[in-house]
Amino acid sequence: MSAEAVPDRLDLRRLLIVVSVMLAVLLEIIDTSIVNVALPSIMGNLGASLDEASWILTGYIVANVIVIPMTGWLASRFGRRRYFTTSIAVFTLASLFCGLSTSIVSLVAWRIVQGLGGGALLATAQTILVESFPPARQGTAQAIFGVGAMVGPSLGPTLGGWLTDAWSWHWIFLVNVPLGIAAGALCATQLRDPPHARARRGVPVDWPGIALLVVGIGALQTLLERGHRLDWFASGEIRLLAVAAGVGLVGLVVRELRVEHPVVDFRVLRHRDLAVGCVLGALIGLGLYGSVFLFPLYTQSLLGWNAWDSGLAILPSSLTTAVMMAFVGRLVWRVGPRLLFLSGMGVMLVALWEMSGWTLACGFDQILGPQVLRGVAMGLLFVPLSTATLRSLPTPRVAAGAGLYNLFRQLGGSLGIAMLTTLLERRAAVHGTELASQLTPYRASAGLALAELSERARAAGLDPEAAERLAVAALGRLAGLEARVEAFSDAYAAIFVLFALMLPVAWRMRRDAPGRFRPVD
């Protein structure tokens, strides 16, 4: 059934579909970040090195992004309901075996399987919601989807920290099992395939396209995940991955534009709204995952907060995003996507500017304001963009478009984290060198600080020589902390600049409200 033919009210069956789809999305999104805080516990319990444990994250993400662009093709070949419910079953079963794993090898293997199942959930869920709501309610549909897509990354570390501390790391996976069973059962009984999404078994399989997709996207995502750890192109492994990614992606595009039944339909990008949406989706992914990545590092490594307090500090932003999405989902119908999206860009720029000014003296009060602004911005950004991007497509093309849109958003997030990780390290080194050059007794400010610290140490009972050594060490530690604060400021400023540079692209977004136009193929 097309969106235009759907009744305007949310009846019981559609409500159950929404609940089951959103539950699946939330599980998938949370599992991209829930493991982060549990890695030390997993390493200690399984006797794994940091490099081995990093594959728990990398394997899941790589498998995820390989499947995402294939979702439209897979759903059309096997039928959307069968494909979606099977993916939930695979994700749930893999979660069970992840929780029962007794070695790092089995855990990584089951995380890859979990990623293969989870990759289908994001794009297919968004397609189902687009087709389950009438045109006038598309904003509401994207708001519901956005609660999982935008709030999930923020909740993951908080939930992971709590489960690990309260029980053990096994429960960050086992908690998925009853929820996954419930979501799968609801989808199996309530979902119906529209005519264009029913199984088409006679369509030939594009095996070369699948191979190029696995090599290209898999190598690119692995490069982004491991680049910083291996010092980027100083590593032979990274250079090999870069070559494989380039060859695979170029070959994939050339191949898929020539075959009649491509596994990834790049032709759908000829729709301007989708092309603009993919570019802006990558930016949103960078802003979302990048800011969520930076925040716990800042609060825990510089302010001395624990994982639980850091997670609680993200919660106001997540709740603000959820509230804003409910509001924007209705407003987008009256105002149109462009104005709301540009407003979100403006709010995000203000939030990033405030974040770039954080210092070691910041408390919860100083951090709360920018975090709430970030939540407001994400609500204003995601709903208009998703609505304008997917509502512009003909109904049979929505699945392919949703796959590409979510792929760009995921890759944008991975690129942002890779970029920010490297930027933090290098800018901290630069600022550290600058500050170290100023810590000499010949500079008045440094000399006064050393004298004051030495005096305090002597007053505590140390002899003059030991007091001076302690003062020099303390001043050096403070300089190191200040260098890292400056590096975080540079990182937030970098996201600010990227958002500002994308304003001309944002102006290309559709201005009119979704549902007041009819997409044409």
C-alpha positions as CSV (number, residue, x, y, z in Angstrom):
1,M,0.0,0.0,0.0
2,S,1.4,3.4,-0.9
3,A,1.7,6.2,1.5
4,E,-1.0,8.1,-0.3
5,A,-3.6,5.4,0.2
6,V,-3.0,4.9,3.9
7,P,-5.7,6.0,6.2
8,D,-5.0,9.3,8.1
9,R,-5.4,7.8,11.6
10,L,-2.9,5.6,13.3
11,D,-4.9,2.4,13.9
12,L,-3.9,-0.4,16.2
13,R,-2.0,-2.5,13.5
14,R,0.0,0.5,12.3
15,L,0.7,1.4,15.9
16,L,2.1,-2.1,16.5
17,I,4.2,-1.8,13.4
18,V,5.6,1.5,14.6
19,V,6.4,0.1,18.0
20,S,8.1,-3.1,16.6
21,V,10.1,-1.2,13.9
22,M,11.3,1.5,16.4
23,L,12.3,-1.2,18.9
24,A,14.4,-2.9,16.3
25,V,16.0,0.4,15.2
26,L,16.8,1.4,18.8
27,L,18.5,-2.0,19.5
28,E,20.6,-1.7,16.4
29,I,21.7,1.9,17.0
30,I,22.4,1.5,20.7
31,D,24.7,-1.5,19.8
32,T,27.0,0.7,17.8
33,S,28.1,2.5,20.9
34,I,27.1,0.4,23.9
35,V,30.2,-1.7,23.8
36,N,32.6,1.3,24.1
37,V,32.5,1.6,27.9
38,A,32.6,-2.1,28.5
39,L,35.8,-2.7,26.5
40,P,38.2,-2.7,29.6
41,S,35.9,-5.2,31.3
42,I,35.8,-7.4,28.2
43,M,39.6,-7.2,27.8
44,G,40.2,-8.2,31.4
45,N,37.7,-11.1,31.4
46,L,38.7,-12.6,28.0
47,G,42.4,-11.8,28.2
48,A,42.4,-9.7,25.0
49,S,44.7,-7.0,23.9
50,L,43.4,-3.5,23.0
51,D,43.9,-4.2,19.3
52,E,42.0,-7.5,19.5
53,A,39.2,-5.9,21.5
54,S,38.9,-3.1,19.0
55,W,37.6,-5.6,16.4
56,I,34.5,-6.0,18.6
57,L,33.6,-2.5,17.5
58,T,35.2,-2.6,14.0
59,G,33.7,-5.9,13.0
60,Y,30.1,-4.8,13.9
61,I,30.4,-1.4,12.1
62,V,32.0,-2.9,8.9
63,A,29.4,-5.6,8.6
64,N,26.7,-3.0,9.2
65,V,27.8,-0.6,6.5
66,I,28.2,-3.4,4.0
67,V,24.6,-4.5,4.4
68,I,23.0,-1.0,4.6
69,P,23.2,-0.1,0.8
70,M,22.0,-3.6,-0.1
71,T,18.8,-3.4,1.9
72,G,16.6,-2.3,-1.0
73,W,17.8,-5.1,-3.3
74,L,17.6,-7.7,-0.5
75,A,14.1,-6.6,0.5
76,S,12.9,-6.8,-3.1
77,R,14.4,-10.2,-3.7
78,F,13.2,-11.9,-0.5
79,G,10.2,-9.8,0.4
80,R,10.4,-7.0,2.9
81,R,8.5,-8.6,5.8
82,R,10.6,-11.8,5.5
83,Y,13.8,-10.0,5.1
84,F,13.1,-7.6,8.0
85,T,11.9,-10.3,10.5
86,T,14.8,-12.6,9.5
87,S,17.3,-9.8,10.1
88,I,15.8,-9.2,13.6
89,A,16.1,-12.9,14.3
90,V,19.8,-13.0,13.1
91,F,20.5,-9.9,15.2
92,T,18.8,-11.4,18.3
93,L,20.5,-14.8,18.0
94,A,23.9,-13.2,17.5
95,S,23.3,-11.0,20.6
96,L,22.6,-14.2,22.6
97,F,25.9,-15.8,21.4
98,C,27.8,-12.6,22.0
99,G,26.7,-12.6,25.6
100,L,27.6,-16.3,26.0
101,S,31.1,-15.9,24.3
102,T,34.1,-17.2,26.3
103,S,36.8,-16.1,23.9
104,I,37.6,-12.9,22.0
105,V,37.5,-14.8,18.7
106,S,34.0,-16.0,19.2
107,L,32.8,-12.6,20.4
108,V,34.2,-10.8,17.4
109,A,32.7,-13.5,15.0
110,W,29.3,-13.1,16.5
111,R,29.6,-9.3,16.5
112,I,30.1,-9.5,12.8
113,V,27.0,-11.7,12.4
114,Q,25.1,-9.2,14.6
115,G,26.2,-6.4,12.4
116,L,25.0,-8.2,9.3
117,G,21.6,-8.6,10.9
118,G,21.5,-5.1,12.2
119,G,22.5,-3.4,9.0
120,A,19.1,-4.3,7.5
121,L,17.1,-2.7,10.3
122,L,17.9,0.9,9.8
123,A,17.1,1.5,6.2
124,T,14.3,-1.0,6.0
125,A,12.6,0.5,9.1
126,Q,12.7,3.9,7.6
127,T,11.2,2.7,4.4
128,I,8.4,0.9,6.3
129,L,7.6,4.1,8.2
130,V,7.5,6.2,5.1
131,E,5.1,3.9,3.4
132,S,2.9,3.4,6.6
133,F,2.1,7.1,7.0
134,P,0.1,9.4,4.7
135,P,1.8,12.4,3.1
136,A,0.6,14.8,5.8
137,R,2.1,12.6,8.5
138,Q,5.6,12.0,7.0
139,G,7.1,14.4,9.5
140,T,5.7,12.4,12.3
141,A,7.0,9.2,10.7
142,Q,10.5,10.6,10.5
143,A,10.3,12.0,14.0
144,I,9.5,8.5,15.3
145,F,12.4,7.0,13.4
146,G,14.7,9.8,14.5
147,V,14.1,9.1,18.2
148,G,16.0,5.9,17.6
149,A,18.5,7.1,15.1
150,M,19.5,10.3,17.0
151,V,18.9,9.4,20.6
152,G,20.3,5.8,20.4
153,P,24.0,6.8,20.1
154,S,23.7,9.0,23.2
155,L,22.0,6.3,25.3
156,G,24.4,3.5,24.3
157,P,27.3,4.5,26.5
158,T,25.0,5.3,29.5
159,L,23.2,2.0,29.3
160,G,26.4,0.1,28.6
161,G,28.1,1.6,31.7
162,W,25.1,0.8,33.9
163,L,24.8,-2.8,32.8
164,T,28.5,-3.4,33.1
165,D,28.7,-2.0,36.5
166,A,25.5,-3.5,37.9
167,W,25.9,-7.0,36.4
168,S,28.6,-7.7,33.8
169,W,29.6,-7.0,30.2
170,H,27.6,-10.0,29.0
171,W,24.4,-8.2,29.7
172,I,25.0,-5.5,27.2
173,F,24.2,-8.2,24.6
174,L,21.8,-10.4,26.5
175,V,19.4,-7.5,27.1
176,N,18.7,-7.5,23.4
177,V,17.3,-11.1,23.4
178,P,13.8,-10.6,24.9
179,L,13.4,-7.2,23.2
180,G,14.5,-8.7,19.9
181,I,12.0,-11.6,20.2
182,A,9.2,-9.2,20.9
183,A,10.1,-7.0,17.9
184,G,10.4,-10.0,15.6
185,A,7.1,-11.5,16.7
186,L,5.3,-8.2,16.2
187,C,6.8,-7.7,12.7
188,A,6.1,-11.2,11.6
189,T,2.4,-10.9,12.5
190,Q,1.7,-7.3,11.6
191,L,3.8,-6.3,8.6
192,R,2.4,-6.6,5.1
193,D,4.4,-6.3,1.9
194,P,3.2,-3.7,-0.6
195,P,3.1,-5.1,-4.2
196,H,6.4,-3.5,-5.2
197,A,8.2,-5.0,-2.1
198,R,7.2,-8.6,-2.6
199,A,9.7,-11.3,-3.3
200,R,11.1,-11.4,-6.9
201,R,12.9,-14.6,-7.2
202,G,13.5,-14.4,-10.9
203,V,15.9,-11.5,-10.6
204,P,19.5,-12.5,-11.3
205,V,22.0,-12.0,-8.5
206,D,24.7,-9.4,-9.2
207,W,27.6,-11.4,-7.6
208,P,30.4,-9.1,-9.0
209,G,28.5,-6.1,-7.6
210,I,28.2,-7.8,-4.2
211,A,32.0,-8.6,-4.2
212,L,32.9,-5.0,-5.1
213,L,30.6,-3.7,-2.4
214,V,32.1,-5.9,0.2
215,V,35.7,-4.9,-0.8
216,G,35.1,-1.2,-1.3
217,I,32.8,-0.4,1.6
218,G,34.4,-2.9,3.9
219,A,37.9,-1.6,3.2
220,L,36.8,2.0,3.6
221,Q,35.1,1.5,6.9
222,T,38.0,-0.6,8.3
223,L,40.4,2.2,7.2
224,L,38.4,4.8,9.1
225,E,38.1,2.6,12.2
226,R,41.8,1.6,12.4
227,G,43.5,4.5,10.7
228,H,44.3,6.5,13.8
229,R,45.5,3.4,15.8
230,L,47.9,2.5,13.0
231,D,49.1,6.0,12.3
232,W,47.3,6.3,9.0
233,F,49.3,6.1,5.8
234,A,52.5,5.4,7.7
235,S,51.1,1.8,8.0
236,G,51.3,-0.6,5.1
237,E,47.9,-2.1,6.2
238,I,46.2,1.3,5.8
239,R,47.8,1.9,2.4
240,L,46.5,-1.5,1.3
241,L,43.0,-0.7,2.6
242,A,43.0,2.6,0.8
243,V,43.9,1.0,-2.5
244,A,41.3,-1.7,-2.0
245,A,38.6,0.9,-1.1
246,G,39.4,3.0,-4.1
247,V,39.4,0.1,-6.6
248,G,36.3,-1.5,-5.0
249,L,34.2,1.7,-4.9
250,V,35.1,2.9,-8.4
251,G,34.5,-0.6,-9.7
252,L,31.2,-0.8,-7.8
253,V,29.8,2.5,-9.3
254,V,30.9,1.6,-12.8
255,R,29.4,-1.9,-12.5
256,E,26.1,-0.9,-10.9
257,L,25.4,1.8,-13.5
258,R,25.7,-0.7,-16.3
259,V,23.7,-3.7,-15.0
260,E,20.0,-4.0,-15.3
261,H,19.4,-5.3,-11.8
262,P,22.1,-3.6,-9.6
263,V,22.6,-4.6,-6.0
264,V,23.0,-0.9,-5.2
265,D,20.9,1.4,-7.3
266,F,23.0,4.5,-7.8
267,R,20.6,5.7,-10.4
268,V,18.3,6.8,-7.7
269,L,20.8,9.6,-6.9
270,R,19.6,11.4,-10.0
271,H,16.8,12.7,-7.8
272,R,18.2,16.0,-6.6
273,D,16.6,15.9,-3.2
274,L,18.1,12.5,-2.4
275,A,21.6,13.6,-3.6
276,V,21.4,16.7,-1.4
277,G,20.0,14.7,1.5
278,C,22.9,12.2,1.3
279,V,25.5,14.9,1.5
280,L,23.8,16.6,4.4
281,G,23.1,13.3,6.0
282,A,26.9,12.7,6.1
283,L,27.3,16.0,7.8
284,I,24.6,15.2,10.4
285,G,26.4,11.9,11.1
286,L,29.6,13.7,11.6
287,G,28.0,16.2,14.0
288,L,26.1,13.6,15.9
289,Y,28.7,10.9,16.3
290,G,31.5,13.4,16.5
291,S,30.0,15.4,19.4
292,V,28.9,12.2,21.2
293,F,32.4,10.8,20.8
294,L,34.1,14.0,22.1
295,F,31.8,14.6,25.1
296,P,32.7,11.5,27.3
297,L,36.4,11.9,26.5
298,Y,36.2,15.5,27.7
299,T,34.3,14.9,30.8
300,Q,36.1,11.7,31.9
301,S,39.7,12.5,30.9
302,L,39.7,16.2,31.8
303,L,37.0,16.9,34.3
304,G,37.4,13.6,36.1
305,W,33.8,12.4,35.8
306,N,33.0,8.6,35.8
307,A,31.2,6.9,32.9
308,W,27.8,7.0,34.7
309,D,28.0,10.8,35.4
310,S,29.1,11.4,31.8
311,G,26.2,9.4,30.5
312,L,23.7,11.2,32.6
313,A,25.1,14.5,31.3
314,I,24.2,13.4,27.8
315,L,20.7,12.5,28.8
316,P,19.2,16.1,28.7
317,S,20.4,16.4,25.1
318,S,18.8,13.1,24.2
319,L,15.5,14.0,25.8
320,T,15.5,17.4,24.2
321,T,16.0,15.8,20.8
322,A,13.1,13.4,21.4
323,V,10.8,16.3,22.4
324,M,11.9,18.5,19.5
325,M,11.3,15.7,17.0
326,A,7.7,15.3,18.1
327,F,7.2,19.1,17.7
328,V,9.1,19.4,14.4
329,G,7.3,16.3,13.0
330,R,4.1,18.3,13.0
331,L,5.7,21.7,12.1
332,V,7.4,20.5,9.0
333,W,4.1,20.0,7.3
334,R,3.2,23.7,7.8
335,V,6.6,25.4,7.4
336,G,8.5,23.1,5.0
337,P,11.9,21.4,5.4
338,R,14.3,24.1,4.4
339,L,13.5,26.7,7.0
340,L,13.5,24.2,9.9
341,F,16.8,22.7,8.7
342,L,18.5,26.0,8.4
343,S,17.3,26.9,11.8
344,G,18.8,23.7,13.1
345,M,22.1,24.5,11.5
346,G,22.1,27.9,13.2
347,V,21.3,26.4,16.6
348,M,24.0,23.7,16.1
349,L,26.6,26.4,15.2
350,V,25.8,28.3,18.4
351,A,26.1,25.0,20.4
352,L,29.5,24.1,18.9
353,W,30.7,27.7,19.5
354,E,29.8,27.3,23.2
355,M,31.4,23.8,23.4
356,S,34.7,25.2,21.9
357,G,34.9,27.5,24.9
358,W,34.7,24.8,27.6
359,T,37.6,24.9,30.1
360,L,38.9,22.8,33.1
361,A,36.7,24.9,35.4
362,C,33.4,23.9,33.7
363,G,30.8,22.3,35.8
364,F,27.5,20.7,35.0
365,D,25.8,24.1,34.8
366,Q,28.2,25.3,32.1
367,I,27.9,22.1,30.1
368,L,24.1,21.7,30.3
369,G,23.3,24.7,28.0
370,P,25.3,23.7,24.9
371,Q,24.2,20.1,25.3
372,V,20.5,21.1,25.3
373,L,21.1,23.3,22.3
374,R,22.7,20.3,20.5
375,G,19.5,18.3,21.3
376,V,17.4,21.1,19.9
377,A,19.5,21.3,16.8
378,M,19.4,17.5,16.1
379,G,15.6,17.6,16.3
380,L,15.5,20.5,13.8
381,L,18.0,18.9,11.5
382,F,17.0,15.2,11.2
383,V,13.2,15.3,10.7
384,P,13.2,17.9,7.9
385,L,16.1,16.3,6.1
386,S,14.8,12.7,6.2
387,T,11.3,13.9,5.2
388,A,12.4,16.0,2.3
389,T,14.9,13.3,1.1
390,L,12.7,10.3,1.1
391,R,9.3,11.8,0.5
392,S,10.7,13.1,-2.8
393,L,11.2,9.6,-4.2
394,P,8.7,7.4,-6.0
395,T,7.4,4.7,-3.6
396,P,9.3,1.8,-5.3
397,R,12.5,3.8,-5.0
398,V,12.2,4.6,-1.3
399,A,14.0,1.5,-0.1
400,A,17.0,2.1,-2.3
401,G,17.1,5.8,-1.4
402,A,16.9,5.0,2.3
403,G,19.8,2.6,2.0
404,L,22.1,5.2,0.4
405,Y,20.9,7.9,2.8
406,N,21.7,5.8,5.9
407,L,25.0,4.7,4.4
408,F,26.1,8.3,3.9
409,R,25.0,9.1,7.5
410,Q,26.9,6.2,8.9
411,L,30.1,6.9,6.9
412,G,29.9,10.5,7.9
413,G,29.9,9.5,11.5
414,S,32.8,7.2,11.0
415,L,34.8,9.8,9.1
416,G,34.0,12.3,11.8
417,I,35.3,10.1,14.6
418,A,38.4,9.2,12.7
419,M,39.1,12.9,11.9
420,L,38.5,14.1,15.4
421,T,40.6,11.3,17.0
422,T,43.6,12.3,14.9
423,L,42.9,16.0,15.4
424,L,42.8,15.7,19.1
425,E,46.1,13.9,19.3
426,R,48.0,16.2,17.0
427,R,46.6,19.5,18.3
428,A,47.3,18.4,21.9
429,A,50.9,17.8,20.9
430,V,51.1,21.2,19.2
431,H,49.6,23.0,22.2
432,G,51.7,21.0,24.6
433,T,54.9,22.2,22.8
434,E,53.7,25.8,22.8
435,L,52.9,25.7,26.5
436,A,56.1,23.9,27.4
437,S,58.2,26.6,25.8
438,Q,56.5,29.1,28.2
439,L,57.2,27.1,31.4
440,T,60.6,28.6,32.1
441,P,61.6,30.5,35.2
442,Y,62.5,33.5,33.0
443,R,58.8,34.1,32.2
444,A,57.2,36.1,34.9
445,S,53.9,34.2,35.0
446,A,55.6,30.8,35.0
447,G,58.2,32.0,37.6
448,L,55.4,33.2,39.9
449,A,53.5,30.0,39.6
450,L,56.6,27.9,40.3
451,A,57.4,30.0,43.3
452,E,53.9,29.7,44.7
453,L,53.7,26.0,44.2
454,S,57.2,25.5,45.8
455,E,56.2,27.6,48.8
456,R,53.1,25.5,49.3
457,A,55.1,22.3,49.1
458,R,57.7,23.6,51.6
459,A,54.8,24.6,53.9
460,A,53.7,21.0,53.8
461,G,57.0,19.9,55.1
462,L,59.1,19.2,52.0
463,D,62.7,20.3,51.7
464,P,63.4,23.1,49.2
465,E,64.8,20.8,46.5
466,A,62.0,18.3,46.7
467,A,59.5,21.2,46.8
468,E,60.9,22.6,43.6
469,R,60.7,19.3,41.8
470,L,57.1,18.8,42.9
471,A,56.2,22.3,41.7
472,V,57.8,21.7,38.3
473,A,56.0,18.4,37.9
474,A,52.6,19.9,39.0
475,L,53.0,22.8,36.6
476,G,53.9,20.4,33.8
477,R,50.7,18.3,34.5
478,L,48.6,21.5,34.4
479,A,50.2,22.5,31.1
480,G,49.4,19.0,29.7
481,L,45.8,19.3,30.8
482,E,45.5,22.8,29.3
483,A,47.0,21.5,26.0
484,R,44.3,18.9,25.8
485,V,41.6,21.4,26.6
486,E,42.9,23.5,23.7
487,A,42.8,20.4,21.5
488,F,39.1,19.8,22.4
489,S,38.4,23.4,21.6
490,D,40.0,22.9,18.1
491,A,38.0,19.8,17.5
492,Y,34.6,21.5,18.3
493,A,35.8,24.4,16.2
494,A,36.5,22.0,13.3
495,I,32.9,20.7,13.4
496,F,31.7,24.3,13.5
497,V,33.6,25.2,10.3
498,L,32.3,22.1,8.5
499,F,28.8,23.0,9.4
500,A,29.3,26.6,8.3
501,L,30.7,25.5,5.0
502,M,27.7,23.3,4.3
503,L,25.2,26.1,4.6
504,P,25.1,26.6,0.7
505,V,24.2,22.9,0.3
506,A,21.5,23.2,2.9
507,W,20.0,26.0,0.9
508,R,19.4,23.5,-1.9
509,M,17.0,21.5,0.3
510,R,13.4,21.4,-0.8
511,R,11.5,24.4,0.5
512,D,7.8,23.3,0.3
513,A,6.1,21.0,2.8
514,P,6.2,17.2,2.1
515,G,2.9,15.9,0.8
516,R,2.2,19.0,-1.3
517,F,4.2,17.5,-4.2
518,R,4.1,14.2,-5.9
519,P,7.3,12.5,-6.7
520,V,7.8,11.4,-10.3
521,D,10.0,8.7,-11.6
